[in-house]
Amino acid sequence: MKRLYTFFTEDLLFSLSFLIAIISCAFGKFSFNSIDFKVIFCLLGLMLFVKNLEKLGILTYFAEKMIDFSSTTRSLIRNIVILSFLSSMVLTNDVAILTLMPIYLTIIKKFPKMENKILGAVLLIVAANLGSSFFPFGNPQNLFLFSYYSLSTLSFFKWSSVLLFSSVLFLLISFLFIKKSPIPTQHNLVPRINRPKALFLSMIGGFILLGVFAIFPYYFVIPIAIILLTIYDRKTVSEIDYKLLWTFIFFFIAVGNFAQVEVLSSFIKDQFTTSSRSFFSSILVSQVISNVPAAILIAPFTEQSQALFWGVNVGGLGTIIASLANLIGFKLYKEYYPDQSTSFLLQFTAVNVVFLLGFILFFAFIL
């Protein structure tokens, strides 16, 4: 019973999605057609790829290199935040945070009197959420929306480019609020990268993208990539977050079942009839249940794909539960500085609200 309790309490979103899926079966008839298997298989392939890439130490290599170029606290925070922004485009927001946050926190422990430590950590999380919105595979909600609406590559990048432009603008402005103090020169050991392994993983990553972008059938490309990655390193198969995959499956089932309830279906459809209402409503829903479940829940009830895309990506800002990546970042910071949890939450909320308001004003002129 203790193991069962731990299993369900260590990942509350997984447990919540499981409960909702069970409840939804009382309102509709379960069907495998409700599950988007392309999203599940593509996500599995990408998770395996990212785990192998992470273990190779590529992010750590670039992080240490960028730190060598940092002469002030502002440049140190700016460099790590930019790396978070760029790496999350390819390696997803949660992986960027899981990899870079410990590096950042280890570095700042060397400078006890350094100011803006919490602000740097918060901006790292914000940058990961924003950067991951540029590619379909950068975060789970984009992978889902890209597949669900059968978006063309051109349409997707037109939308994500708007997010990219505004994100870079807001991040550059935020750097001006970081105090510019000198830091002593550090001599860190830069890990060596195994080039043959890096080349092999790059080829596998490109192969997976052929399935994600529907250049080749995903049910042909992704299984081959998974087999090759398993042969490359069998240990990574047991290190994958399978609860995330099951969370998606449970939400697919729940949405499929609830969609059969005419009253509920009509109510949700009424809230997402225009682009502006879809944008603001999806942001609001994301603040309560996080942006990934929000995308899965809303998509079947609206044709406003562009507004929904912008809404759930911007909706990752705001509350600590607006994105799973936010919770990951908070958990890591708390491990290093347990006595600063309250200060972190206060600064995190303040900074995220400012960013969110900035995006709302920006998109108000576009929608």
FENHU-V453162 format. One record per residue. N is the residue number from 1. RES is the residue in one letter. SS is DSSP state (@ for helix, = for strand, . for the rest). PHI is phi in degrees with one decimal (none if undefined). D_FIRST is the distance of its C-alpha to the first C-alpha in Angstrom with 1 decimal. Layout:
N_RES_SS_PHI_D_FIRST ; N_RES_SS_PHI_D_FIRST
//
This chain:
1_M_._none_0.0 ; 2_K_@_-64.9_3.8 ; 3_R_@_-64.5_5.5 ; 4_L_@_-65.3_5.0 ; 5_Y_@_-63.4_6.1 ; 6_T_@_-62.9_8.6 ; 7_F_@_-58.5_9.7 ; 8_F_@_-88.2_10.8 ; 9_T_@_-92.2_12.1 ; 10_E_._-75.9_14.2 ; 11_D_._-137.6_16.4 ; 12_L_@_-67.7_17.1 ; 13_L_@_-66.1_20.0 ; 14_F_@_-61.1_18.1 ; 15_S_@_-64.5_15.5 ; 16_L_@_-64.5_18.6 ; 17_S_@_-65.0_20.6 ; 18_F_@_-64.7_17.9 ; 19_L_@_-65.2_17.9 ; 20_I_@_-63.3_21.7 ; 21_A_@_-62.5_22.2 ; 22_I_@_-65.3_20.4 ; 23_I_@_-62.1_22.5 ; 24_S_@_-64.0_25.6 ; 25_C_._-66.2_25.5 ; 26_A_._-80.0_26.6 ; 27_F_._-107.4_29.7 ; 28_G_._-151.0_30.8 ; 29_K_._-94.1_30.8 ; 30_F_._-64.5_28.8 ; 31_S_._-144.8_31.1 ; 32_F_@_-64.7_30.8 ; 33_N_@_-65.9_34.0 ; 34_S_@_-72.8_32.0 ; 35_I_._-90.2_30.4 ; 36_D_._-85.3_32.9 ; 37_F_@_-68.9_32.3 ; 38_K_@_-64.0_35.0 ; 39_V_@_-61.7_33.0 ; 40_I_@_-63.4_29.8 ; 41_F_@_-68.8_31.9 ; 42_C_@_-64.8_34.1 ; 43_L_@_-65.8_31.2 ; 44_L_@_-62.7_29.5 ; 45_G_@_-62.1_32.9 ; 46_L_@_-67.8_33.5 ; 47_M_@_-65.2_30.2 ; 48_L_@_-64.6_30.9 ; 49_F_@_-61.7_34.5 ; 50_V_@_-64.5_33.6 ; 51_K_@_-61.4_31.1 ; 52_N_@_-67.9_33.9 ; 53_L_@_-66.1_36.4 ; 54_E_@_-64.1_34.3 ; 55_K_@_-67.9_33.9 ; 56_L_@_-73.2_37.7 ; 57_G_._86.8_38.3 ; 58_I_@_-65.8_40.7 ; 59_L_@_-65.1_39.5 ; 60_T_@_-62.6_39.6 ; 61_Y_@_-59.4_43.1 ; 62_F_@_-68.9_44.4 ; 63_A_@_-63.1_42.8 ; 64_E_@_-65.1_44.5 ; 65_K_@_-64.0_47.7 ; 66_M_@_-69.2_47.7 ; 67_I_@_-66.1_47.0 ; 68_D_@_-61.6_50.2 ; 69_F_._-88.6_52.1 ; 70_S_._-91.1_50.8 ; 71_S_._-111.4_53.3 ; 72_T_=_-132.2_52.1 ; 73_T_@_-62.5_48.8 ; 74_R_@_-64.4_49.7 ; 75_S_@_-68.3_50.2 ; 76_L_@_-62.7_47.1 ; 77_I_@_-65.5_44.9 ; 78_R_@_-59.8_47.0 ; 79_N_@_-64.0_46.6 ; 80_I_@_-70.6_42.8 ; 81_V_@_-69.9_42.5 ; 82_I_@_-63.3_44.9 ; 83_L_@_-63.4_43.0 ; 84_S_@_-62.0_39.8 ; 85_F_@_-62.8_41.7 ; 86_L_@_-73.3_43.3 ; 87_S_@_-68.7_40.3 ; 88_S_@_-67.3_38.0 ; 89_M_@_-61.5_40.4 ; 90_V_@_-104.2_39.5 ; 91_L_@_-101.4_36.2 ; 92_T_._73.6_34.4 ; 93_N_@_-67.9_33.8 ; 94_D_@_-68.7_30.3 ; 95_V_@_-68.3_31.5 ; 96_A_@_-59.9_34.7 ; 97_I_@_-69.6_32.8 ; 98_L_@_-60.4_30.3 ; 99_T_@_-87.4_33.3 ; 100_L_@_-86.6_35.9 ; 101_M_@_-61.5_34.2 ; 102_P_@_-60.8_33.3 ; 103_I_@_-64.7_36.9 ; 104_Y_@_-62.5_38.3 ; 105_L_@_-68.5_36.3 ; 106_T_@_-66.5_37.3 ; 107_I_@_-66.4_40.9 ; 108_I_@_-71.3_41.1 ; 109_K_._-64.9_39.7 ; 110_K_._-75.5_43.1 ; 111_F_._-123.7_44.8 ; 112_P_._-56.8_43.5 ; 113_K_._-91.2_46.4 ; 114_M_._-65.4_45.9 ; 115_E_._-90.9_45.9 ; 116_N_._63.2_44.1 ; 117_K_@_-63.4_41.1 ; 118_I_@_-66.5_38.7 ; 119_L_@_-59.6_41.1 ; 120_G_@_-61.7_41.1 ; 121_A_@_-64.7_37.3 ; 122_V_@_-64.1_37.4 ; 123_L_@_-65.2_40.2 ; 124_L_@_-60.9_38.4 ; 125_I_@_-67.9_35.6 ; 126_V_@_-58.7_38.2 ; 127_A_@_-63.0_40.2 ; 128_A_@_-65.3_37.2 ; 129_N_@_-63.9_36.5 ; 130_L_@_-75.3_40.2 ; 131_G_@_-63.9_41.1 ; 132_S_._-68.2_38.3 ; 133_S_._-81.6_40.0 ; 134_F_._-77.4_43.1 ; 135_F_._-109.3_41.8 ; 136_P_._-60.3_39.8 ; 137_F_._-94.9_37.3 ; 138_G_._-69.0_37.0 ; 139_N_._-149.4_34.1 ; 140_P_@_-61.3_31.9 ; 141_Q_@_-66.9_33.7 ; 142_N_@_-70.2_37.1 ; 143_L_@_-61.2_36.0 ; 144_F_@_-67.0_34.8 ; 145_L_@_-64.9_38.0 ; 146_F_@_-60.2_40.3 ; 147_S_@_-77.9_38.9 ; 148_Y_@_-63.3_38.6 ; 149_Y_._-90.2_42.1 ; 150_S_._50.1_43.6 ; 151_L_._-69.2_45.2 ; 152_S_._-75.8_48.1 ; 153_T_@_-60.3_47.9 ; 154_L_@_-63.6_51.0 ; 155_S_@_-61.7_49.5 ; 156_F_@_-59.8_46.3 ; 157_F_@_-72.7_48.2 ; 158_K_@_-63.8_50.6 ; 159_W_@_-71.0_47.8 ; 160_S_@_-69.5_45.8 ; 161_S_@_-65.5_49.1 ; 162_V_@_-64.4_49.6 ; 163_L_@_-64.0_46.2 ; 164_L_@_-61.7_47.2 ; 165_F_@_-59.7_50.5 ; 166_S_@_-66.9_49.2 ; 167_S_@_-65.0_46.2 ; 168_V_@_-60.9_48.7 ; 169_L_@_-60.1_51.0 ; 170_F_@_-68.0_48.4 ; 171_L_@_-66.5_46.9 ; 172_L_@_-61.5_50.5 ; 173_I_@_-65.5_51.2 ; 174_S_@_-63.8_48.0 ; 175_F_@_-64.3_49.2 ; 176_L_._-67.7_52.2 ; 177_F_._-92.3_50.1 ; 178_I_._-95.8_48.9 ; 179_K_._-65.1_51.1 ; 180_K_._-97.4_53.2 ; 181_S_._-118.1_53.0 ; 182_P_=_-69.9_53.9 ; 183_I_._-124.1_51.3 ; 184_P_._-68.2_52.2 ; 185_T_._-68.0_52.4 ; 186_Q_._-112.6_49.4 ; 187_H_._-115.4_49.6 ; 188_N_._-97.5_46.3 ; 189_L_._-78.9_45.7 ; 190_V_._-85.8_45.5 ; 191_P_._-65.0_43.3 ; 192_R_._-85.1_45.2 ; 193_I_._-100.2_44.3 ; 194_N_._-74.8_44.5 ; 195_R_@_-64.0_46.9 ; 196_P_@_-58.9_46.5 ; 197_K_@_-67.4_42.8 ; 198_A_@_-63.0_43.4 ; 199_L_@_-66.0_46.0 ; 200_F_@_-63.0_43.7 ; 201_L_@_-66.0_40.9 ; 202_S_@_-63.6_43.5 ; 203_M_@_-65.7_44.7 ; 204_I_@_-65.3_41.2 ; 205_G_@_-60.8_40.6 ; 206_G_@_-63.7_43.9 ; 207_F_@_-64.4_43.0 ; 208_I_@_-63.3_39.8 ; 209_L_@_-62.9_41.9 ; 210_L_@_-61.7_44.2 ; 211_G_@_-78.8_41.3 ; 212_V_@_-61.2_40.2 ; 213_F_._-88.0_43.8 ; 214_A_._60.5_44.3 ; 215_I_._-72.5_47.2 ; 216_F_._-126.7_45.6 ; 217_P_._-58.1_43.0 ; 218_Y_@_-61.2_39.5 ; 219_Y_@_-71.7_38.3 ; 220_F_@_-102.7_40.8 ; 221_V_@_-74.2_40.7 ; 222_I_@_-62.7_37.0 ; 223_P_@_-58.4_35.8 ; 224_I_@_-63.2_38.6 ; 225_A_@_-62.3_37.7 ; 226_I_@_-63.1_34.0 ; 227_I_@_-62.9_35.2 ; 228_L_@_-64.3_37.7 ; 229_L_@_-69.0_35.2 ; 230_T_@_-67.7_32.7 ; 231_I_@_-65.7_35.6 ; 232_Y_@_-62.3_36.6 ; 233_D_._-154.6_33.3 ; 234_R_._-67.2_30.4 ; 235_K_@_-62.4_28.0 ; 236_T_@_-64.9_28.2 ; 237_V_@_-61.6_26.6 ; 238_S_@_-84.6_23.2 ; 239_E_@_-99.4_23.9 ; 240_I_._-74.3_24.3 ; 241_D_._-81.9_22.3 ; 242_Y_@_-69.0_21.2 ; 243_K_@_-63.3_19.2 ; 244_L_@_-65.0_22.7 ; 245_L_@_-63.4_24.0 ; 246_W_@_-67.6_21.3 ; 247_T_@_-60.7_21.9 ; 248_F_@_-62.3_25.5 ; 249_I_@_-60.3_24.9 ; 250_F_@_-62.8_22.9 ; 251_F_@_-68.9_25.7 ; 252_F_@_-59.8_28.3 ; 253_I_@_-63.4_26.8 ; 254_A_@_-61.9_26.5 ; 255_V_@_-63.7_30.1 ; 256_G_@_-61.7_31.4 ; 257_N_@_-73.2_30.1 ; 258_F_@_-66.7_31.2 ; 259_A_._-64.5_34.6 ; 260_Q_._-80.7_35.3 ; 261_V_._-86.9_35.3 ; 262_E_@_-62.4_39.0 ; 263_V_@_-64.5_38.9 ; 264_L_@_-66.0_36.2 ; 265_S_@_-59.4_37.9 ; 266_S_@_-65.7_41.2 ; 267_F_@_-63.2_40.0 ; 268_I_@_-65.8_38.5 ; 269_K_@_-60.2_41.6 ; 270_D_@_-66.6_43.8 ; 271_Q_@_-84.1_42.2 ; 272_F_._-129.0_42.9 ; 273_T_._-87.9_46.5 ; 274_T_._-119.2_48.3 ; 275_S_@_-65.1_47.7 ; 276_S_@_-67.4_47.7 ; 277_R_@_-65.8_45.3 ; 278_S_@_-64.9_43.0 ; 279_F_@_-63.5_43.2 ; 280_F_@_-69.0_42.5 ; 281_S_@_-67.5_39.9 ; 282_S_@_-67.7_37.8 ; 283_I_@_-63.6_38.0 ; 284_L_@_-62.8_36.8 ; 285_V_@_-63.3_33.9 ; 286_S_@_-61.8_32.9 ; 287_Q_@_-65.3_32.7 ; 288_V_@_-98.7_30.0 ; 289_I_@_-118.3_27.8 ; 290_S_._78.3_29.2 ; 291_N_@_-73.6_31.9 ; 292_V_@_-67.9_30.2 ; 293_P_@_-60.7_28.5 ; 294_A_@_-61.6_31.8 ; 295_A_@_-63.6_33.9 ; 296_I_@_-66.7_31.8 ; 297_L_@_-70.9_31.9 ; 298_I_@_-83.5_35.7 ; 299_A_@_-49.0_37.3 ; 300_P_._-66.4_37.5 ; 301_F_._-111.7_39.3 ; 302_T_._-146.8_42.1 ; 303_E_._-100.1_44.8 ; 304_Q_._-81.0_45.2 ; 305_S_@_-65.6_43.7 ; 306_Q_@_-65.0_45.6 ; 307_A_@_-63.5_44.7 ; 308_L_@_-65.8_41.0 ; 309_F_@_-58.7_41.1 ; 310_W_@_-66.5_42.6 ; 311_G_@_-64.3_40.5 ; 312_V_@_-74.4_37.0 ; 313_N_@_-74.1_38.2 ; 314_V_@_-67.5_39.9 ; 315_G_._-66.3_36.9 ; 316_G_._-69.2_34.8 ; 317_L_._-86.6_36.8 ; 318_G_._117.4_36.2 ; 319_T_._-75.5_32.8 ; 320_I_._-67.2_30.2 ; 321_I_._-101.4_28.0 ; 322_A_._-66.9_31.1 ; 323_S_._-144.5_30.2 ; 324_L_@_-61.8_27.1 ; 325_A_@_-62.8_29.5 ; 326_N_@_-60.7_30.1 ; 327_L_@_-65.7_26.5 ; 328_I_@_-63.4_26.6 ; 329_G_@_-62.4_29.9 ; 330_F_@_-63.5_28.8 ; 331_K_@_-61.5_25.7 ; 332_L_@_-66.3_28.1 ; 333_Y_@_-63.9_30.8 ; 334_K_@_-64.4_28.4 ; 335_E_@_-65.3_27.4 ; 336_Y_@_-84.9_31.1 ; 337_Y_._-131.7_32.3 ; 338_P_@_-61.9_29.5 ; 339_D_@_-83.5_32.3 ; 340_Q_@_-111.2_33.7 ; 341_S_@_-59.6_30.9 ; 342_T_@_-65.1_32.8 ; 343_S_@_-61.8_36.1 ; 344_F_@_-62.4_34.5 ; 345_L_@_-62.2_33.1 ; 346_L_@_-65.7_36.5 ; 347_Q_@_-67.8_38.5 ; 348_F_@_-59.7_36.3 ; 349_T_@_-64.0_36.6 ; 350_A_@_-62.3_40.4 ; 351_V_@_-64.8_41.1 ; 352_N_@_-66.4_39.1 ; 353_V_@_-63.9_40.8 ; 354_V_@_-62.8_44.2 ; 355_F_@_-61.2_43.5 ; 356_L_@_-62.7_42.2 ; 357_L_@_-63.2_45.3 ; 358_G_@_-62.0_47.4 ; 359_F_@_-68.3_46.1 ; 360_I_@_-61.4_46.4 ; 361_L_@_-64.6_50.0 ; 362_F_@_-62.7_50.6 ; 363_F_@_-76.8_49.3 ; 364_A_@_-61.9_51.1 ; 365_F_._-87.8_54.3 ; 366_I_._-101.4_53.1 ; 367_L_._-70.4_51.4
//
